[in-house]
């Protein structure tokens, strides 16, 4: 059984991960981490969620928690993830990162840890989205700039970053298919009199509302025709199951940075 620590244990994904790990016959929860001062710290993670005690006490000391684990699953915030990467590397634990909203500079700060431990980072952990990523790359490569590309994403009203990590992953795939850098063609700030769309740009539209789990469309629009690739998530468990799969997959891998395409063999 692979021992796993969940960071951000009280969050939506943290609690979902705790449930999915609890159902696994290949992994077991050995730690739950929350920020200092959080009301869950010092309590059994099962009891504080209104269930039976499971023998795992929520801690604000990630070093103590990680030292007992073979993997850490982390859906938190960029600066927390960078700090966790250093501790996970010390513990030689696989660090699965589902944190979104990370800048290129923040992602670069994970590199030192990847020299000592396995890091699996993805904007989305689901099988369907990663297949969509590959399809987006292939379609973008097949079509010229007569086709405008727009990535349209929708999430619940609690989400704090935009565009979503998944949308950016799809944009990167489209840019790679066209042989360009997304930074050079990204358009995600339309408001007011913006002028006509620039040929070759990859646009982003973010929708926030209600309890939408996650919807992503990649629109290829030309004169007289449109191609739309779409993925709709209705249950967050798909992300938790993907993260657990990544944690198990990374156990026999050499230190380095990987993504879900590696995990899924795509």
N, C-alpha and C positions, 0 to 999 in steps of 0.2 A: 504494500500500500504506500503510495506516494503521499508524504505529509505536505499539506498546503496551508499557507497563511493567506488570509484575505485582508487587504487594506481597505480603509473606508468602509468598515463592516456595517455601519448603520445606514449607508446609502441604498438607493434602489438596486443598483447592480451588486453591491456588497451583500445584501440580504439574499438576492437571487442566487449568487454564487454559493453562499452558505448552504442553501437548499439543494442545489445541484450536486455539490460535493458530498453532502450527506446521503444522497441517493446512489452515489457511485460505489462500484465494487472494486475500483482500482485506486481510489484516493481517499484520504481522510483529512478532516480539518484539524490542524494542530495549533492554529493561532488566529487571532482576530485583532486588528490594529485600528485604533481611532486616535484622533488628535488629542493632545493634552487638554484636560478640562472638560472633555465630552462626558455627558451624563452616563454613557455606557461603560466607561473605563472602571475596571475593578469588579464588574458583574459578569456572571456566566452568560455567554452569548445566547444560549437557548432560553434561559429564564427571562432575560431582558426583552426578548422578542415575544414573550407571553406563552412559551412552551415549557417543556421539561429541560432541566439542566443537562448539558452535554459534556461537561468537564473541560470546556475551553473558556478561559477568562479573557475578556477584552482588555487589551493593554495599550498604553501610549509609548511603549518601549519597543520599537521595531527590531532593534538589534537582538534583544532577548527572544523575540518571537521567531525571527528569521533563522536563528542559530539552530532551531529544532526542525527546520523545514527543508524539503527538497525543491519546493517551488513557491513562488509568491505571485498572486494574481492581483493586479493593481489597476483599478478604475478610479483614479482620484483627480488630482490637479497637477499641472506641469511641474511646479517647483517641488511638490511632494514626491512626484515620480522620480525626479532627478536625485533627490536625497535617498529615496528607497533603492535606486539602482546601485548606489555605492555600497549600501549595507548588504543588499542581495549578493553583490559580487564578493564581498568578504565571506559570506556564508556559502559561496559557490552554489547558490540556489538559482534555478531557472526563474527568470523575471518575465512574466507575461504582462504586457502593458496594453491596456485598452483606453488609457487616458487620451482625451482629444483636446484640441485647442493648443497644441504645442507648436511653437515657432521653429523655424529651421535651426536657429541658434540653440534652442532648448533641446532639440533632437540631437544635435551635435554633442551636447554635454553627456549623452548616454554612452558615447563611444569608449571612453576609458574603462567603464564597467564591463563592456562587451569583450574586452581582452581577457577577462578572468572568468566570465560566466555567460551562459546562454541568455540572450534577450530576444523575446518574440514580441514585436510591436506591430499593431495593425489598427487602422481607423475603424475597422469593423471585423468582428470575429466570426460572422456567419458564413456558411458554405455558399448560400445563394448570392450574397453580395460579392464574394470573391470570384464567383463565376461571372457575375455581371461586370466586374472589373476587367476580366480577360476579354469578354465580348466587346466591351467599350473600346479597348485597345485595338482589337481587330477591325471593328467597323471604322474607327477613326483613320486607321492606316489605309483602308480601302477607298475612303471618300476624300475628295479634295476640298479646298477652302470655299468652294461654292456652297458647302454645307456648313451653316453656323452650328456651333455646339453650345448647348445650354444644359447645365446640371441643376435640377430643381429638387430641393429636399424639403421635407416637412417633419417636424418633431413637436413634442409636447411643450407646453409653455414654461416649463421649469428649466429647459436647456439654456446654458449660459454662453455657448460659443456658436459662432456662425461664420462661414459655412461649416457644416458638420465635418467631422473627420472623415466620414464616409464619402461625402461630396468631394472633398479635396482629393481623396484617394482615386475617385472616378475621374476627376479633372486631370490628375497626374497621368492616369492610364490613357486618357484621350490625347494629352500632350505628347506622351511617349510614342503613341501610335503615329502621330504626325511628325515626329522627329524634332520637337521643339521643347523649350523649357516652359513649364507652366507659369513661372514668375514673369516671363516675357509677354504672355498672352492672356493673363488672368484679368477678368472684369467682374468684380463683385460689389461695386459701389454705385449703382445707378440711382440718381435722385435729381429731380429738376431737369433743366435743359442740358442734356448730356451730349447731344449731337448724335449722328447716325452711328450705328454699331460698326466697329472697326473689323475689316475682313481678317479672318483667322483667329479672332479672340475666342476664348473659352469663357462663357459667362456662368454666373452662379446666382441662383435665387433661393432665398431661405424663407420658409413659412414656419411660424410658431403658433400653436394653438391646442387647447384641450389636452387630451392624453394620448396624442399620436405617438406610437412607439417609434416608427421610422419608415419613411417612404422616400424613395430615390428614383428619379427619372433622368435618363440621359437623352436629350432631344437633339437630333440631327435634322436641321431644317434648311431646305433649299427651295428655290422657286418651283412651285408645283408639287412638292412632295415632302413628307416628313417621316423619319424613322424614330421610334421611341422605344428605348430599352428601360424596363421597369422592375424594381424590387420593392415589395411591401412586407414589412415585418409586423406581425400582430402579437408577438409574445417575446418578451426580453430573454426568455430562457434560451433562445437560439444563440444569443451572444455569450451567455454563461456556459453553455455546452461547448461552444467553440473555444472559449478561453481554457476550459478544463482540458479539452483535447490538446491544445497547445502546450499546456503544462506537462502532460504525460508524454507528448511527442519529444519534448526537449530534454528528456532525462539522459539519453545516451549520445547527445550531440556535443560537438566541440564548441568552445566559447566563440561567440560571435553574435551578430545581429541577423535575425530572421524575421519573416512575416508569415501571414496565414497562407499565402500561396505555397511557401515551403512546406508548411504543416500539412496542407491538403494535397500536396504533390501536383500542383497546377503550374 
